[in-house]
Amino acid sequence: MLYHLLFPLAKYSILFNVFRYVTFRSIGAFITSLVISLIVGPSFIRMLKRKSAVETIDNDLPEKHRLKQGTPTMGGIIILVSLLASSLLWNILTNPAILLMYLTIVWLGTVGFIDDYLKNFVKAEKGLIPKYKLWGQISVGLILTLAIYYSSPATDQITALQIPFFKNTFIELGWLFIPFVVFLITGTSNAVNLTDGLDGLAAGTLAFAAMGLGVMSYLKGNFIAAGYLNLEYIYNAGELTVFISALIGTLIGFLWFNSYPAQVFMGDTGSLTMGGILAVISVLLKEQIFLVIIGMIFIIETGSVIVQRSWFKWTKRKYGQGRRVFLCAPLHHHYELKGIHETKIVTRFYIIAILLVAVGLSTLKLR
């Protein structure tokens, strides 16, 4: 919005010329989203407490989580409000990539909100029926995938999957691009949702993954940097850098309230949407495998749940009694039951997240 309002004034004063630069608007978006999060957070948390929109702890979780009973949830609304407000201020609103990001926020945010609303206001124990939640994710994934696929003048450029460990190496997916991307969006959305189980865990690891994508978007949106690093120059990537900066700012702002001991939880409103956002950004940047590398924590967390459930069901059929691989799943609860303090688990996951981003970015020279 500021670009549309103030950049035309550059012909009267060179001062307004700064709004053309991605770097300036990215810094502005980061600061704005962070400040908005800090401003709206306290009043929103108080409102949630008044409405009794508080967390109900599942009996399967470690005993220590009983202390979290009554903590406000649906804090993802803080994230979405500050992200949208900041992006609307600093992004070029006619950019197709940004419009797709808004669709992702509104659609998945609505799915997550309905789930949280049913659990916390209607007091439906399981919230939104899982198959309806899944269809909500799949449907927006399909719409976004088709929009990306058919908006490109050369579909073979969109459907080529780059292998970041090798120079100029691509896998042509063809029509398989559509189910692949739908699965990526749905899977990442659910993976982040499963990771959101300890104070600050999801928000922090999301922020690090977003930083990795932010670096990649800046490089791919800069013609000179992209050429030097043998990366594909993507015109829309520059605007995605501004959006990602707003995303990082709002996640850090949310951590102010979500770090141990949490004053508010993200809820499905935030976690489902944040996962979807990361996936869509990776598709727009043509860096799906890069996302797999920097988001490996989300994959491992999801994998621990799949392994636990599959092994339990198989052993129950075979032996008449289910057995477990982990003390509890997702994996972070396993470490809790092993006696490791919550803050130490989260800090170690942060360290691993930083390492994964470093590994992902190191592939730039391998290309």
C-alpha angles and dihedrals in degrees: 000000000000089000092054093045103040109025093069086061089065088093088066098039131015088217091080091054089084090077091072092064120092092208094057094046092045091056090046091050092049094050094043096051092045093051093045090052091052093047100046096035101080096046092045092050090051090050091052090052092051091050091047090236091156136145121270110206117227115235090232093064124093115282092246089069090070086081089064092060109124097024110139116255135189088072088144086086088069088055095047095046095050093042094051094043093050094044092048089054100046109025128084097251096206092061110116094217092055092049089054089051090053090051089052092050095047097043101043091035089057093048091050093045092052090051092049093043093053092049098043106030105024089034093225101164097220097031117210113016105262095236091053090049090049093049090050090056095043093048095054089043090055093047092049093045093051091046091053093042098050097037092065118090089213112039093188089066091054097045096048110106112211119221103215096201094063133053116254093348119147138167113217107221098181112183089350085076089081100057090037093057093042088054091046093052094044094043096048091047091054093040093058089046090057092047091056096090108105131052109279095353101115096035093050098045090045090053092053092048090048090052090056091051090045092057090048093048092050092050094046091046092053111079095205096045092045092051093048093050094041091244126147110259110233116193095207094049093087093062090046087058089060091047093048090050089056089048093053091047094052093046091052089047090051090051087064087072100025100053118104119325090030120219090192138011126227097232125191090297089072106026098049091047096045092052091050091049093054091049095049092048090052090052093049089050091044088235104122095138090047087057090051089055099046092038096048091121090065091049093049091048091051092044091055090056093048092048092046095050095041094049092045093052094045095048091046090056093044102040103018092244127073120240129201133225093198130034087239136347141263093054097248090065090053090060090046091057089049086064101257113142118248095241092052091051092050093046091050091049088052090053091050090048090054090049091051092051089050091051091048094050092046088068088070091082093043089062 
